[in-house]
Amino acid sequence: MRLVSYAVPYQLDGEKPKRDFVPERDTRFLLYTASNPEVPHVLRNGDIASIQSSPFNPNNPTRMIIHGWLGTQDSEINRLTRSALFFGGNYNVIYVDWSVGSLDEFYPNSRQLVYAVAAAASNMLDYLARYGQLNKRDVVVVGHSLGAHVAGNVGKWQSGAIPTIVGLDPALPFFAGDAPDRIMASDADYVEIIHTNGGVLGFMEPIGDADFYPNYGRVQPGCGVDVGGGCAHARAVHFYVESILSRHGFVGQQCQSFQNIRDGTCAQTGVSSRMGGEPPNAKGAPEGIFFLQTANSFPFAVGC
């Protein structure tokens, strides 16, 4: 296990990290497997017994799932994603529960914790590799909203060891521009971004290797008058979960440029790529800007 610094890489003007949040103490790692799909086994950094007594199986792929602001153990990204994964196979699902820090109504406090939470999560992967025979090439890290930036920072801490990271509508507030702790293409071999509420709660600009824009990525059909964008923001999770379960999946058509997305007219190049899915895309998959249409309710995948 590496010794890491939990200091944020830079400071927001006038804001300070939440002082009562201690990453190693307050970030919980909840392990779910096919043998315990509902009741998690708690993994603890520095506690070898918590790994040796766990149902973790290094022969199965590992998926690390990370919630966003105001998220908890009961968030949809945990319940729905793990159910979808276990429906189709055997996985180690490690849910990163940092609700002690995320349940802060003052968003900037939670935003400041992404780097520290990611450091604790990276430490856990190192610990599992050392004492649980985890193969990091079998790990995919998935995060929603603020959790997408945590996922990106896990990749930063791992220095390229993670093959694929999936960012589900990465949070925009306080991350605009080139914030050093935002998710970015260099965080893994392949970084996939699903944009569903671009310009409001989520990023609009392409920030991954492959950026998917369902319904052009701003508003989502079926959300009605989506005051604040919460419905569209959550659709990224719903699309991702369905992509794991769907026989047909979501297929994006590559556009010539991001300006096509802004204009709402995708000039197709003839290249297509699957959005989400299991196993997910990896290095070598088509990169660029992708557009797809969805239905306005489940099943969202057109033709499913």
Secondary structure as UniProt FT lines:
FT   TURN            13..14
FT   TURN            19..20
FT   HELIX           23..26
FT   STRAND          28..33
FT   TURN            34..35
FT   STRAND          36..43
FT   TURN            45..46
FT   HELIX           48..52
FT   TURN            58..59
FT   STRAND          62..66
FT   TURN            69..70
FT   TURN            73..74
FT   HELIX           76..88
FT   STRAND          92..97
FT   HELIX           99..102
FT   HELIX           107..111
FT   TURN            112..113
FT   HELIX           114..131
FT   HELIX           136..138
FT   STRAND          139..144
FT   HELIX           146..158
FT   TURN            159..160
FT   STRAND          164..168
FT   TURN            173..178
FT   TURN            180..181
FT   HELIX           185..187
FT   STRAND          190..194
FT   TURN            199..201
FT   STRAND          210..214
FT   HELIX           215..217
FT   TURN            221..222
FT   HELIX           227..229
FT   HELIX           230..245
FT   STRAND          250..255
FT   HELIX           258..263
FT   STRAND          268..275
FT   TURN            283..284
FT   STRAND          288..292
FT   TURN            302..303
//
